[in-house]
Amino acid sequence: MTKHISQFLRGKIIGLKEEGYSAKYIQKYHIGKQSSISIRAINKIYSQHQQLGGINKQENRGRPRKLTEEQEKKIRIAVIKNKRLSSRQIQRSQTLNPNGVCQKTINNYLNKQGLVCRVTPIVPKISERNISERQEWGMMMQGMNTEEINSIIFTDESKLYCQQQGKGFLRVIQGKSIPQKYFRLSQQFNGGLELMAWGAIGCQGGLKLVRINEKLNGLNYKQILNNNLISTGLLEDGILQQDNSAIHKSKIVKDFLADEGIEVLHWPAQSPDMNPIENVWAFVKDQLQKNKEKIQNKEQLWQHAQKAFFSSECSLLIQKMYINYQNRVEELIKQEGKNTKY
């Protein structure tokens, strides 16, 4: 090994060899006291000098580059022009990938360039009537203090899946927000493993995550609330938030919550952007996407979903959203009840 030898010693060795001294003589009388350099290393340094015409060691070329500079430039330009272009599409393109480089290499390159893949938000088209209701609701929520906001338990149902990159995903520069023109009006699912789940979050993090194995109706939704929030005492001093789906508004659920004395937060229609649990679902789905290679069946999908939902990273996200919830309300008022960035 010669890489640890300084330029000064290399020059001295080459000079002595040029004067006709042997490697053994140089090693014993000239550099032995300064460094434990072997005779073989001395001969190698002089041999490299003869081949390269200098004192520097030959560069360690390592593995050859899989993507040429020209390919990298083409890929970068293509992704900037078409933000929905996936690494799989690039990998299959003869124009962008004539050498047949694997999808992982392309992903790694794009990530190094700061072109990260993100899920585009779902933004419903809000009716004029609901815009007005959202604005009034925002004014009402503005009067709530921190303690009252922290007492709210946000709930929701969501479909969890390992979704392949498609129209629901976008390449954006890291740290930049997704432009509103790319927001989706509805969920797009490209197939694969999926399951339904109900979740609840509090000011400290994820509270409950329940797998739904049958079609949800008023009766089994009532059981979910009873088994996970009421019998556990989580709603003893709390306020229940739920959206305005027909199941949540069914007579059996209304009567049950009234009998239990549960306070239900008035919720405006078409307002997923006001529910922090929507951001939690986005986080969980993002984690499932990252681990999709490890997920081969629904049981593994459920295990990974639970791991993400109850992770410390997710808890920190939830705590931050509760602390900054009034910012969300103020943004709604600023937008006069229209869609917000949340």
Secondary structure as a PSIPRED ss2 file (coil, helix, strand):
# PSIPRED VFORMAT (PSIPRED V4.0)

   1 M C   1.000  0.000  0.000
   2 T C   1.000  0.000  0.000
   3 K C   1.000  0.000  0.000
   4 H C   1.000  0.000  0.000
   5 I C   1.000  0.000  0.000
   6 S C   1.000  0.000  0.000
   7 Q H   0.000  1.000  0.000
   8 F H   0.000  1.000  0.000
   9 L H   0.000  1.000  0.000
  10 R H   0.000  1.000  0.000
  11 G H   0.000  1.000  0.000
  12 K H   0.000  1.000  0.000
  13 I H   0.000  1.000  0.000
  14 I H   0.000  1.000  0.000
  15 G H   0.000  1.000  0.000
  16 L H   0.000  1.000  0.000
  17 K H   0.000  1.000  0.000
  18 E H   0.000  1.000  0.000
  19 E C   1.000  0.000  0.000
  20 G C   1.000  0.000  0.000
  21 Y C   1.000  0.000  0.000
  22 S C   1.000  0.000  0.000
  23 A H   0.000  1.000  0.000
  24 K H   0.000  1.000  0.000
  25 Y H   0.000  1.000  0.000
  26 I H   0.000  1.000  0.000
  27 Q H   0.000  1.000  0.000
  28 K H   0.000  1.000  0.000
  29 Y H   0.000  1.000  0.000
  30 H H   0.000  1.000  0.000
  31 I C   1.000  0.000  0.000
  32 G C   1.000  0.000  0.000
  33 K C   1.000  0.000  0.000
  34 Q C   1.000  0.000  0.000
  35 S C   1.000  0.000  0.000
  36 S C   1.000  0.000  0.000
  37 I C   1.000  0.000  0.000
  38 S C   1.000  0.000  0.000
  39 I H   0.000  1.000  0.000
  40 R H   0.000  1.000  0.000
  41 A H   0.000  1.000  0.000
  42 I H   0.000  1.000  0.000
  43 N H   0.000  1.000  0.000
  44 K H   0.000  1.000  0.000
  45 I H   0.000  1.000  0.000
  46 Y H   0.000  1.000  0.000
  47 S H   0.000  1.000  0.000
  48 Q H   0.000  1.000  0.000
  49 H H   0.000  1.000  0.000
  50 Q H   0.000  1.000  0.000
  51 Q H   0.000  1.000  0.000
  52 L H   0.000  1.000  0.000
  53 G C   1.000  0.000  0.000
  54 G C   1.000  0.000  0.000
  55 I C   1.000  0.000  0.000
  56 N C   1.000  0.000  0.000
  57 K C   1.000  0.000  0.000
  58 Q C   1.000  0.000  0.000
  59 E C   1.000  0.000  0.000
  60 N C   1.000  0.000  0.000
  61 R C   1.000  0.000  0.000
  62 G C   1.000  0.000  0.000
  63 R C   1.000  0.000  0.000
  64 P C   1.000  0.000  0.000
  65 R C   1.000  0.000  0.000
  66 K C   1.000  0.000  0.000
  67 L C   1.000  0.000  0.000
  68 T C   1.000  0.000  0.000
  69 E H   0.000  1.000  0.000
  70 E H   0.000  1.000  0.000
  71 Q H   0.000  1.000  0.000
  72 E H   0.000  1.000  0.000
  73 K H   0.000  1.000  0.000
  74 K H   0.000  1.000  0.000
  75 I H   0.000  1.000  0.000
  76 R H   0.000  1.000  0.000
  77 I H   0.000  1.000  0.000
  78 A H   0.000  1.000  0.000
  79 V H   0.000  1.000  0.000
  80 I H   0.000  1.000  0.000
  81 K H   0.000  1.000  0.000
  82 N C   1.000  0.000  0.000
  83 K C   1.000  0.000  0.000
  84 R C   1.000  0.000  0.000
  85 L C   1.000  0.000  0.000
  86 S C   1.000  0.000  0.000
  87 S H   0.000  1.000  0.000
  88 R H   0.000  1.000  0.000
  89 Q H   0.000  1.000  0.000
  90 I H   0.000  1.000  0.000
  91 Q H   0.000  1.000  0.000
  92 R H   0.000  1.000  0.000
  93 S C   1.000  0.000  0.000
  94 Q C   1.000  0.000  0.000
  95 T C   1.000  0.000  0.000
  96 L C   1.000  0.000  0.000
  97 N C   1.000  0.000  0.000
  98 P C   1.000  0.000  0.000
  99 N C   1.000  0.000  0.000
 100 G C   1.000  0.000  0.000
 101 V C   1.000  0.000  0.000
 102 C C   1.000  0.000  0.000
 103 Q H   0.000  1.000  0.000
 104 K H   0.000  1.000  0.000
 105 T H   0.000  1.000  0.000
 106 I H   0.000  1.000  0.000
 107 N H   0.000  1.000  0.000
 108 N H   0.000  1.000  0.000
 109 Y H   0.000  1.000  0.000
 110 L H   0.000  1.000  0.000
 111 N H   0.000  1.000  0.000
 112 K H   0.000  1.000  0.000
 113 Q C   1.000  0.000  0.000
 114 G C   1.000  0.000  0.000
 115 L E   0.000  0.000  1.000
 116 V E   0.000  0.000  1.000
 117 C E   0.000  0.000  1.000
 118 R E   0.000  0.000  1.000
 119 V E   0.000  0.000  1.000
 120 T C   1.000  0.000  0.000
 121 P C   1.000  0.000  0.000
 122 I E   0.000  0.000  1.000
 123 V C   1.000  0.000  0.000
 124 P C   1.000  0.000  0.000
 125 K C   1.000  0.000  0.000
 126 I C   1.000  0.000  0.000
 127 S C   1.000  0.000  0.000
 128 E H   0.000  1.000  0.000
 129 R H   0.000  1.000  0.000
 130 N H   0.000  1.000  0.000
 131 I H   0.000  1.000  0.000
 132 S H   0.000  1.000  0.000
 133 E H   0.000  1.000  0.000
 134 R H   0.000  1.000  0.000
 135 Q H   0.000  1.000  0.000
 136 E H   0.000  1.000  0.000
 137 W H   0.000  1.000  0.000
 138 G H   0.000  1.000  0.000
 139 M H   0.000  1.000  0.000
 140 M H   0.000  1.000  0.000
 141 M H   0.000  1.000  0.000
 142 Q C   1.000  0.000  0.000
 143 G C   1.000  0.000  0.000
 144 M C   1.000  0.000  0.000
 145 N C   1.000  0.000  0.000
 146 T H   0.000  1.000  0.000
 147 E H   0.000  1.000  0.000
 148 E H   0.000  1.000  0.000
 149 I H   0.000  1.000  0.000
 150 N H   0.000  1.000  0.000
 151 S C   1.000  0.000  0.000
 152 I E   0.000  0.000  1.000
 153 I E   0.000  0.000  1.000
 154 F E   0.000  0.000  1.000
 155 T E   0.000  0.000  1.000
 156 D E   0.000  0.000  1.000
 157 E E   0.000  0.000  1.000
 158 S E   0.000  0.000  1.000
 159 K E   0.000  0.000  1.000
 160 L E   0.000  0.000  1.000
 161 Y E   0.000  0.000  1.000
 162 C C   1.000  0.000  0.000
 163 Q C   1.000  0.000  0.000
 164 Q C   1.000  0.000  0.000
 165 Q C   1.000  0.000  0.000
 166 G C   1.000  0.000  0.000
 167 K C   1.000  0.000  0.000
 168 G C   1.000  0.000  0.000
 169 F E   0.000  0.000  1.000
 170 L E   0.000  0.000  1.000
 171 R E   0.000  0.000  1.000
 172 V E   0.000  0.000  1.000
 173 I E   0.000  0.000  1.000
 174 Q C   1.000  0.000  0.000
 175 G C   1.000  0.000  0.000
 176 K C   1.000  0.000  0.000
 177 S C   1.000  0.000  0.000
 178 I C   1.000  0.000  0.000
 179 P C   1.000  0.000  0.000
 180 Q H   0.000  1.000  0.000
 181 K H   0.000  1.000  0.000
 182 Y H   0.000  1.000  0.000
 183 F C   1.000  0.000  0.000
 184 R E   0.000  0.000  1.000
 185 L C   1.000  0.000  0.000
 186 S C   1.000  0.000  0.000
 187 Q C   1.000  0.000  0.000
 188 Q C   1.000  0.000  0.000
 189 F C   1.000  0.000  0.000
 190 N C   1.000  0.000  0.000
 191 G C   1.000  0.000  0.000
 192 G C   1.000  0.000  0.000
 193 L C   1.000  0.000  0.000
 194 E E   0.000  0.000  1.000
 195 L E   0.000  0.000  1.000
 196 M E   0.000  0.000  1.000
 197 A E   0.000  0.000  1.000
 198 W E   0.000  0.000  1.000
 199 G E   0.000  0.000  1.000
 200 A E   0.000  0.000  1.000
 201 I E   0.000  0.000  1.000
 202 G E   0.000  0.000  1.000
 203 C C   1.000  0.000  0.000
 204 Q C   1.000  0.000  0.000
 205 G E   0.000  0.000  1.000
 206 G E   0.000  0.000  1.000
 207 L E   0.000  0.000  1.000
 208 K E   0.000  0.000  1.000
 209 L E   0.000  0.000  1.000
 210 V E   0.000  0.000  1.000
 211 R E   0.000  0.000  1.000
 212 I E   0.000  0.000  1.000
 213 N C   1.000  0.000  0.000
 214 E C   1.000  0.000  0.000
 215 K C   1.000  0.000  0.000
 216 L C   1.000  0.000  0.000
 217 N C   1.000  0.000  0.000
 218 G H   0.000  1.000  0.000
 219 L H   0.000  1.000  0.000
 220 N H   0.000  1.000  0.000
 221 Y H   0.000  1.000  0.000
 222 K H   0.000  1.000  0.000
 223 Q H   0.000  1.000  0.000
 224 I H   0.000  1.000  0.000
 225 L H   0.000  1.000  0.000
 226 N H   0.000  1.000  0.000
 227 N H   0.000  1.000  0.000
 228 N H   0.000  1.000  0.000
 229 L H   0.000  1.000  0.000
 230 I H   0.000  1.000  0.000
 231 S C   1.000  0.000  0.000
 232 T C   1.000  0.000  0.000
 233 G C   1.000  0.000  0.000
 234 L C   1.000  0.000  0.000
 235 L C   1.000  0.000  0.000
 236 E C   1.000  0.000  0.000
 237 D C   1.000  0.000  0.000
 238 G C   1.000  0.000  0.000
 239 I E   0.000  0.000  1.000
 240 L E   0.000  0.000  1.000
 241 Q E   0.000  0.000  1.000
 242 Q C   1.000  0.000  0.000
 243 D C   1.000  0.000  0.000
 244 N C   1.000  0.000  0.000
 245 S C   1.000  0.000  0.000
 246 A C   1.000  0.000  0.000
 247 I C   1.000  0.000  0.000
 248 H C   1.000  0.000  0.000
 249 K C   1.000  0.000  0.000
 250 S C   1.000  0.000  0.000
 251 K H   0.000  1.000  0.000
 252 I H   0.000  1.000  0.000
 253 V H   0.000  1.000  0.000
 254 K H   0.000  1.000  0.000
 255 D H   0.000  1.000  0.000
 256 F H   0.000  1.000  0.000
 257 L H   0.000  1.000  0.000
 258 A H   0.000  1.000  0.000
 259 D H   0.000  1.000  0.000
 260 E H   0.000  1.000  0.000
 261 G C   1.000  0.000  0.000
 262 I C   1.000  0.000  0.000
 263 E E   0.000  0.000  1.000
 264 V E   0.000  0.000  1.000
 265 L C   1.000  0.000  0.000
 266 H C   1.000  0.000  0.000
 267 W C   1.000  0.000  0.000
 268 P C   1.000  0.000  0.000
 269 A C   1.000  0.000  0.000
 270 Q C   1.000  0.000  0.000
 271 S C   1.000  0.000  0.000
 272 P H   0.000  1.000  0.000
 273 D H   0.000  1.000  0.000
 274 M H   0.000  1.000  0.000
 275 N C   1.000  0.000  0.000
 276 P C   1.000  0.000  0.000
 277 I H   0.000  1.000  0.000
 278 E H   0.000  1.000  0.000
 279 N H   0.000  1.000  0.000
 280 V H   0.000  1.000  0.000
 281 W H   0.000  1.000  0.000
 282 A H   0.000  1.000  0.000
 283 F H   0.000  1.000  0.000
 284 V H   0.000  1.000  0.000
 285 K H   0.000  1.000  0.000
 286 D H   0.000  1.000  0.000
 287 Q H   0.000  1.000  0.000
 288 L H   0.000  1.000  0.000
 289 Q H   0.000  1.000  0.000
 290 K H   0.000  1.000  0.000
 291 N C   1.000  0.000  0.000
 292 K H   0.000  1.000  0.000
 293 E H   0.000  1.000  0.000
 294 K H   0.000  1.000  0.000
 295 I C   1.000  0.000  0.000
 296 Q C   1.000  0.000  0.000
 297 N C   1.000  0.000  0.000
 298 K H   0.000  1.000  0.000
 299 E H   0.000  1.000  0.000
 300 Q H   0.000  1.000  0.000
 301 L H   0.000  1.000  0.000
 302 W H   0.000  1.000  0.000
 303 Q H   0.000  1.000  0.000
 304 H H   0.000  1.000  0.000
 305 A H   0.000  1.000  0.000
 306 Q H   0.000  1.000  0.000
 307 K H   0.000  1.000  0.000
 308 A H   0.000  1.000  0.000
 309 F H   0.000  1.000  0.000
 310 F C   1.000  0.000  0.000
 311 S C   1.000  0.000  0.000
 312 S H   0.000  1.000  0.000
 313 E H   0.000  1.000  0.000
 314 C H   0.000  1.000  0.000
 315 S H   0.000  1.000  0.000
 316 L H   0.000  1.000  0.000
 317 L H   0.000  1.000  0.000
 318 I H   0.000  1.000  0.000
 319 Q H   0.000  1.000  0.000
 320 K H   0.000  1.000  0.000
 321 M H   0.000  1.000  0.000
 322 Y H   0.000  1.000  0.000
 323 I H   0.000  1.000  0.000
 324 N C   1.000  0.000  0.000
 325 Y H   0.000  1.000  0.000
 326 Q H   0.000  1.000  0.000
 327 N H   0.000  1.000  0.000
 328 R H   0.000  1.000  0.000
 329 V H   0.000  1.000  0.000
 330 E H   0.000  1.000  0.000
 331 E H   0.000  1.000  0.000
 332 L H   0.000  1.000  0.000
 333 I H   0.000  1.000  0.000
 334 K H   0.000  1.000  0.000
 335 Q C   1.000  0.000  0.000
 336 E C   1.000  0.000  0.000
 337 G C   1.000  0.000  0.000
 338 K C   1.000  0.000  0.000
 339 N C   1.000  0.000  0.000
 340 T C   1.000  0.000  0.000
 341 K C   1.000  0.000  0.000
 342 Y C   1.000  0.000  0.000
